[in-house]
Amino acid sequence: MSESKLAIHGGTPVRNDYLPYGKQVIDEDDIQSVVKVLSSDFLTTGPAIKQFESEIAKFTGAKYAVAFSSGTAALHGACFAAGISEGDEVITSPMTFAASANCVLYQGGKPVFVDIDPLTYNIDPKLIKENITEKTKAIIPVHFTGQPAELDEILKIAREENLIVIEDAAHAIGATYKNKRIGSIGDMTMFSFHPVKHITTGEGGIITTNQEKYYEKLLQFRTHGITRDPWLLKKNHGPWYYEMQFLGFNYRITDIQASLGISQLKKLESFIEKRKQLAEIYSKELSTLQEVILPHQLSYVDSSWHLYVLKFQLTKLTTNRKDIFQALLKENIGVNVHYLPVYLHPYYESMGYEKGICPIAESCYEEFITLPLFAGMENRDVMDVVNAVKKVVNYYSIK
Ligand SMILES: *Cc1c(COP(=O)(O)O)cnc(C)c1O
């Protein structure tokens, strides 16, 4: 059968053009929204930022939102507002992008990696408790792929142990946990607006919170630690006067970006709906393959489907993940891998983290492949991916 000859062996690829794993969807109204700001009075520190923040707060059900120049900057702000400092320990998941742990390092703290649940790939609450010490200050759960982590259990532990919960919800805008929107539940929640995420501002991020004390700290941290608020000033020399009260950063987002965010946010629900439909097609079409494990979904959460991650059962295959990955790429399917456990990055290894800390995350890393998923995909794109996965899996199947 000539069409089942893998492209990597010289066969015809499933599709002629490359399908990326993720990509923004920008329409004419997004462009117009940005153009309008460009000819307005404010390119930064203007009204679009406040509007974007209040719309995100409303969407998530949080009281406050503070936008930042990136999701990473937002996480740094949250760690500052949580009071993380030299020597403090913060528990997080290894199955994430480096930023979830780097934000702790920025504050002089120490990330403590706790292994994931083998079904949901989210941090395992049962393992959190045994990793708490008198130095632990916070927990940063990551809602991997858009499926919320076990927030009730995490918050219960946090309340008992007096820890702050900062959710890394870069994957999970619009997701719900027990019918509550992510962003309204933990102490602070971060969303990212990088172009591969659900909605984009180019670069950008935001923290939502229900607590005024965090809100005020975040605002000030974003702009050098400076305030003009007469209630907060230690001195006041006159109407020109402002004060730097702690060492903050310039982490401001621009009005140009915020206006793109406002326009994108109008489409967020339809984007999520589209991602859900695409994920459903994947799950239905791939459910017949014995060699792969589909993403398991808890009954009481609703994922926003940032990523669709397949786990390849290597014992049922004649080769490793790398060969399967390369074969899929040659079929013109833009697969990806999320994630190398954070502590296995050379920088973390140089700090003394070693292989073996989180065996489940490490074995998942050897078996994961992320399939393309974004709101701009057509049903025929999904079917190309399905056909490529079936073609490659059938070729390498042990049976
Ligand atoms: C994207 C992402 C971030 C960082 O967001 P940026 O906006 O790119 O700085 C943090 N954590 C996770 C899990 C992410 O996927």
The ligand as a Tripos MOL2 file, in Angstrom:
@<TRIPOS>MOLECULE
LIG
   15    15     1     0     0
SMALL
NO_CHARGES

@<TRIPOS>ATOM
      1 C1          2.9680   30.3800   28.5420 C.3       1 LIG1
      2 C2          3.2110   29.9250   29.8940 C.ar      1 LIG1
      3 C3          3.7700   30.7320   30.9030 C.ar      1 LIG1
      4 C4          4.4160   32.0740   30.6660 C.3       1 LIG1
      5 O1          3.7170   32.9480   29.9370 O.3       1 LIG1
      6 P1          4.4480   34.0900   29.0630 P.3       1 LIG1
      7 O2          3.2940   34.9970   28.7740 O.co2     1 LIG1
      8 O3          4.9700   33.4000   27.8190 O.co2     1 LIG1
      9 O4          5.5130   34.7080   29.8580 O.co2     1 LIG1
     10 C5          3.8450   30.2470   32.1940 C.ar      1 LIG1
     11 N1          3.4140   29.0150   32.5010 N.ar      1 LIG1
     12 C6          2.9090   28.1880   31.5700 C.ar      1 LIG1
     13 C7          2.4410   26.8360   31.9870 C.3       1 LIG1
     14 C8          2.8120   28.6000   30.2330 C.ar      1 LIG1
     15 O5          2.3250   27.7450   29.3300 O.3       1 LIG1
@<TRIPOS>BOND
     1     1     2 1
     2     2     3 ar
     3     2    14 ar
     4     3     4 1
     5     3    10 ar
     6     4     5 1
     7     5     6 1
     8     6     7 2
     9     6     8 1
    10     6     9 1
    11    10    11 ar
    12    11    12 ar
    13    12    13 1
    14    12    14 ar
    15    14    15 1
@<TRIPOS>SUBSTRUCTURE
     1 LIG1         1 GROUP 0 **** ****
